[in-house]
């Protein structure tokens, strides 16, 4: 066995050991299967989750060291210069056009946590290769992030609950999103917030264009996928 092959095998063993430590044996099996699906079959499996905002408890900020509000496009552009936030540059134009809204927790001038919500239509690259559209009273949560320096403050849940309260004032009454079937932490967080699982979405191919299999329960709620998605004007 060559040096490169030995190094590759060693990396795989270390990765599996890390998965087992973080997710347990069952989680490691799921992660390993997911890796094979991605690498060999170019297949991605996500849970489609749905939240009725009426089920979300009213939240008031309890820590005065953080400010919670929507960001302007210029603020998003400024924060995007910092690679530690992993902000997609396309988000800037999305916020400017009104198709995206970004709600943040700010610690003075630092971006502690934020969540992004898309209105009307989701491009394939935002949803594992499947375009999505939904009724006008529904938003899609496209992204959520907490900076490592601020983890442990439960900012994600607080910021999201506050964002939903503000979105409700804009006529948004429901939220739809997709979560990787192996992302146990996010799925548990969704469950605590009151999301319901509508079923699995499976896409095969690239993130720009994929063949998909979508849950019937989501379609019954007005969510459209792939070629059936309608690109709404905002």
C-alpha positions in Angstrom: 0.0 0.0 0.0 1.4 3.4 -1.0 2.0 6.3 1.3 -0.9 8.3 -0.1 -3.3 5.3 0.4 -2.1 4.9 4.0 -2.5 8.6 4.7 -6.0 8.4 3.2 -7.0 5.4 5.3 -5.6 7.1 8.4 -7.7 10.2 7.7 -10.9 8.1 7.3 -10.2 6.2 10.6 -9.6 9.5 12.4 -12.8 11.0 10.9 -14.9 8.0 12.0 -13.4 8.2 15.5 -14.4 11.8 15.7 -17.9 11.0 14.5 -18.3 8.3 17.1 -17.2 10.6 19.9 -19.6 13.3 18.8 -22.6 11.3 17.6 -22.3 7.8 19.0 -22.3 4.5 17.1 -25.7 5.0 15.5 -24.8 8.6 14.4 -21.5 7.4 13.0 -23.3 4.8 10.8 -25.6 7.5 9.5 -22.7 9.9 8.8 -20.8 7.1 7.1 -23.8 6.2 4.9 -24.4 9.8 4.1 -20.8 10.3 3.1 -21.1 7.3 0.7 -24.3 8.8 -0.8 -22.6 12.1 -1.4 -19.3 10.8 -2.8 -20.4 7.8 -4.8 -24.0 8.4 -5.8 -24.2 12.3 -5.6 -27.3 11.8 -3.5 -28.4 14.1 -0.7 -31.1 13.4 1.9 -32.8 16.2 3.9 -35.8 16.4 6.2 -38.4 19.0 5.2 -39.6 20.6 8.3 -42.5 23.0 8.9 -43.3 25.5 11.6 -46.6 27.3 12.4 -45.6 30.5 14.0 -48.6 30.4 16.3 -46.9 27.5 18.1 -43.8 29.6 18.9 -43.8 31.0 22.4 -43.3 34.8 22.8 -39.7 35.6 23.7 -38.2 38.7 25.1 -34.4 39.3 25.1 -33.0 38.5 28.6 -29.3 39.6 28.0 -28.8 43.4 27.6 -25.3 42.8 26.1 -26.9 41.7 22.8 -29.0 43.7 20.3 -31.5 41.9 18.0 -32.6 43.3 14.7 -32.7 42.9 10.9 -29.5 43.8 9.0 -29.3 46.2 6.0 -27.7 45.1 2.8 -24.7 47.3 3.5 -24.2 45.7 6.9 -24.4 42.2 5.3 -21.8 43.3 2.8 -19.5 44.6 5.5 -19.8 41.4 7.6 -19.3 39.3 4.4 -15.7 40.6 4.3 -15.0 38.4 7.4 -14.5 34.8 6.2 -15.3 33.5 9.7 -19.0 34.2 9.0 -19.2 32.1 5.8 -21.6 34.6 4.3 -22.5 33.9 0.6 -22.0 37.2 -1.3 -25.3 36.6 -3.2 -27.1 37.2 0.2 -26.2 40.9 -0.2 -28.2 41.4 -3.4 -31.0 39.2 -1.9 -31.4 41.5 1.1 -31.2 44.6 -1.2 -34.0 43.3 -3.4 -36.2 42.3 -0.4 -36.2 38.6 -1.3 -34.0 37.8 1.7 -34.1 39.1 5.3 -31.4 38.6 7.7 -32.0 38.8 11.5 -29.0 39.1 13.8 -27.8 39.2 17.4 -25.2 41.9 17.7 -22.6 42.3 20.5 -21.7 45.9 20.1 -20.3 46.0 16.5 -19.7 42.2 16.3 -22.1 39.8 14.6 -22.7 37.1 17.2 -25.4 35.1 15.4 -27.8 35.5 12.5 -30.5 33.7 10.6 -31.5 34.3 6.9 -35.1 33.9 5.6 -36.1 33.7 1.9 -39.4 34.9 0.6 -41.4 33.5 -2.3 -38.8 31.3 -4.1 -35.6 29.4 -3.3 -32.9 28.9 -5.9 -31.6 25.3 -6.4 -28.2 26.0 -4.9 -29.9 27.1 -1.7 -31.8 23.8 -1.3 -29.6 20.9 -2.3 -30.3 21.3 -6.0 -34.1 21.6 -5.8 -35.8 24.9 -6.5 -38.6 25.6 -4.1 -41.6 28.0 -4.0 -44.3 28.4 -1.4 -47.3 30.5 -0.5 -46.9 34.2 0.3 -47.4 33.7 4.0 -44.5 31.2 4.2 -40.8 31.9 4.5 -37.9 29.6 4.0 -35.1 29.6 6.6 -32.0 29.3 4.4 -29.2 29.8 6.9 -28.4 30.0 10.6 -25.0 30.7 12.1 -23.6 31.4 15.6 -20.0 32.7 15.8 -17.8 30.3 17.8 -17.0 33.1 20.3 -20.7 33.4 21.2 -21.7 29.7 21.4 -23.3 28.7 24.7 -25.5 31.8 25.0 -28.5 30.0 23.3 -28.5 32.8 20.8 -29.8 30.7 17.9 -33.1 29.9 19.6 -33.6 33.4 20.9 -32.7 35.2 17.7 -34.9 32.8 15.7 -37.9 33.3 18.0 -37.5 37.1 17.8 -37.1 36.9 14.0 -40.3 35.0 13.7 -42.2 37.5 15.8 -41.0 40.3 13.5 -41.8 38.2 10.4 -45.3 37.7 11.7 -45.8 41.5 11.5 -45.0 41.2 7.8 -47.7 38.6 7.2 -45.5 35.5 7.5 -47.3 32.8 9.5 -45.3 29.7 8.7 -41.8 28.6 8.1 -40.4 25.8 5.9 -36.8 24.6 5.8 -34.6 21.5 5.1 -32.1 19.9 7.4 -29.7 17.2 6.6 -31.0 13.9 7.9 -27.7 13.4 9.8 -27.7 16.8 11.5 -29.0 15.5 14.8 -28.3 18.8 16.7 -30.3 20.9 14.3 -33.1 18.4 14.1 -33.4 18.4 17.9 -33.4 22.2 17.9 -36.2 22.2 15.3 -38.2 19.8 17.5 -37.8 22.0 20.6 -39.0 25.0 18.6 -42.1 23.1 17.5 -41.3 22.1 13.9 -43.1 19.1 12.4 -41.3 16.7 10.1 -43.0 16.6 6.6 -40.8 13.8 5.3 -37.6 13.3 3.4 -36.4 15.2 0.3 -33.9 13.2 -1.8 -32.0 14.9 -4.6 -29.6 13.2 -7.0 -27.1 15.3 -9.0 -25.4 18.7 -8.6 -26.6 21.5 -6.3 -27.4 23.6 -9.4 -29.6 21.0 -11.0 -30.8 17.7 -9.5 -33.5 15.1 -9.9 -35.6 15.0 -6.8 -38.1 13.0 -4.8 -40.2 15.2 -2.5 -42.6 14.6 0.5 -46.3 14.6 -0.3 -47.1 16.3 3.0 -45.1 19.4 1.9 -46.8 19.6 -1.5 -50.2 19.4 0.3 -49.2 22.6 2.2 -48.5 24.5 -1.0 -44.7 23.9 -1.3 -43.6 23.3 -4.8 -40.3 21.6 -5.8 -38.1 21.4 -8.9 -39.8 22.2 -12.2 -43.1 22.7 -10.5 -41.7 25.6 -8.4 -42.9 29.0 -9.5 -40.5 32.0 -9.3 -42.5 34.8 -7.7 -41.7 38.4 -7.9 -41.2 40.2 -4.6 
